[in-house]
Amino acid sequence: MMNAHKRIKLLKRVSVCFVLVLLYIGVTAGRIWHYGSRDERQSADAAIILGAAAWHNHPSPVFLERIRHGIWLYEQGYVDYLIFTGGYGTGAEYSEAYVARRYALEAGIPFEFILIEEYSRTTEAHFSYVMSLIEAYEIETVILVSDPLHMLRAVRMASDAGLKAYSSPTPTSRYQTLQTQLPFLRQEVMYYIAYQIVSLFR
């Protein structure tokens, strides 16, 4: 059996590990929160608007604010193209990207400056599937559009996919109160840490 000295030593090691894990989680949460307040928008070839839920042929409130910000970037001359991402939800008749393009067309954006990918269901998949459009249209720089707390992970994934990406979170995010932000932050911390761990084995 383990003697008292060894038990105390083990307990100290476990306690240190626990504190380090909590510290790492806290630092990650702080980075996500801080990065979400940064807007790096500048002239770029395209804006990639990351998909969110679509309700039949209408964007969800969260997706709508991302789409509107992407349109604003185009109208202000920051980008030449809008790239909408997002596949089909369960049982959906229209893809998220299709719904976004429909909204942009109704807002007056010319069809030839709107690109879509309709296969992705996750953030990482957005960048995997969008690379064919990037290459076909010789796009070198992009502005990423999503909700603020999503931006750190999105930019990291875009960079890992080989994109020169700048962050421009939507200023009209639906996540405005602590009640809505904290669950989003918890989710992003979990996803970001999981992505970092998986990346170590690639």
N, C-alpha and C positions, 0 to 999 in steps of 0.2 A: 504493500500500500504506500501511497505517496505521503511523505512526512509533512509536518506543518511548514517547514522552511520551503520545501519545493512547491507546496500549494500557494503560499504567499507570493513566491517568485512567478509562478504561472499566472496568478491573478493580476499581478502588476503588468505582465506582458499583455494579457488580454485587455486590461484597462487602457494601456497605451495605444494598442491597436484600435480600440473602440473610439478613443478620443481623436486619433488621426483620421479615421473614417468620417467621423462627424465634422472634423475640420475641413476635409476634402469636399464633403457635400456642401458645407457652408460657403467655401470659396467658389465652388462651381455655381451655386445659386447666385452669389454676388456678381460673378462674371456675366452670367446670363442676363441678370437685371440691368447691369450697367451697360452692356453692349446694346441692349434693346433701346436705350435712350440716344444712341448715336445714329446720325443720318449722314452717310458718306456719299450721297448722290452727287454725280458729276456726269459729264458727257460720256455716253457709252453707246455701244452698237444696239443693245436691246435691253428691255426690262423683262425679267422672268417673274411672272406672277404665280406664286405657288398656290396650288389648288386647295380648296376646302369643300365642304359639302355643297351640293346643289339640290334644290328641292324641285323635282320635275324639270321644268325649263326655266327656273329662276334660281339665281345664286342665293345661298343662305346669307343672313346678315353679316357673318364673319367674312365670307368670300366676297360679298359685295363691296366692303370697304377696301379690300385688297385690289379688286378690279378698278375701283374708282381712283385709287392712288396710282396705279399703273397708267391709266388714261391721263391723269394729270401730268405725269412725267413725260408722256408722249406729247401732250399739248404744249408743255413748257419747253419743248425742244431738247430734253435731256437724252432721248433715245430715238432711234429710227424704227425699231420694231417692238411690238409687244408679243411676248411668248406666254401663252396661257397653258398651264399644265393641269393634269388631273384626269383620271380615268372614270370608269363607270362604278357608281356605288351599287350595292346589292339591289337587284331588281330595277335599276334605273334605266330609263329609256334614252336619256342623254348623258354624255360625259360632262364632267365639270368644266373641261376646257371648251367644249362646244357651247355650253351655257354662257361662259365668260365671253367668248367671241361674239355670240349673239348680242350680248349687252353692249360690247364695245362698238359693234356695227351700228346699233341703234343710237349710240352716243356720237356717231359721225366719224369714227376712225375708218379709214379706207381698208378694204378687205385685204389688199396686197401687203399691208404692213402688219397684219395679224397672223401669227403662227401658233399652231396648237399641237400638243401631244396628248393622246387620249388613252394611254395605257397604264400610267403610274397610279399607285395607290398609297405610296409612302413618300416621305421627303427624299430619301436617298434615291428612290426609283425615278423621281422627277428628273434628277440630273443625269441618270443613266439613259433614260429614253430621249431626253432633249438634245443629247450630243449630236444626233444625226442632223437636226435642224441647225445647230451651231456650225457644223462643218459645211452643210449645203449652202448656207447663206454667208459663209466666211465671217462669222461673228467672233470677235476677239475679246470684247469686254461686255459685261452685263451688270445691271443693277437688279438685286434681288428684292422682291416685295413680299412681305408677309407681316404677321403681327409681331410686335416688338420682342416678346419673349421667345419667339421662334427663330430669331435672326442669327444668334451665335451658332447654333447647330446647322442652320441652313448654309451659312457662309463657309463653315468648316467642310461640309459635305461638297459644296460647289468647288472649293479649292482642291479637295482631294480628287475630284473628277477632272481636274485640269482647267477649270475656268478661272478667269480673272474677274472676280466678283466684288461688288460694292453693296453695302447694306443701305436700304432705304425703307424702314418700317412704316407701315401706314399710321399716320397721326390720328386717324379716326377709328382705331381698333375698338372692337366691341368689348374688349377686356379692359375696362376702365376702373373698376372698383377692386378693393382687396379681396372681396368675396369671389370675384371671377378670376383675378390674377393669380391668387395663391394656388388653386388647383392646377392652373396652366403651368405655373412655375415648378411645382412638384413634378409634374409630368415631364417637363423639359429637362429637369435635373436628372431624372431617371433615364430618359432617352439619350441624353448627351453622354452620361457616364457609360451607359451600355455601348454606345457607338465607339467611345474611346477604347474600351476593353476589347471589343471585336476587332478594331483597327490594329491592335497590337499583334494579331495573329494572321494578318493578311500579307 
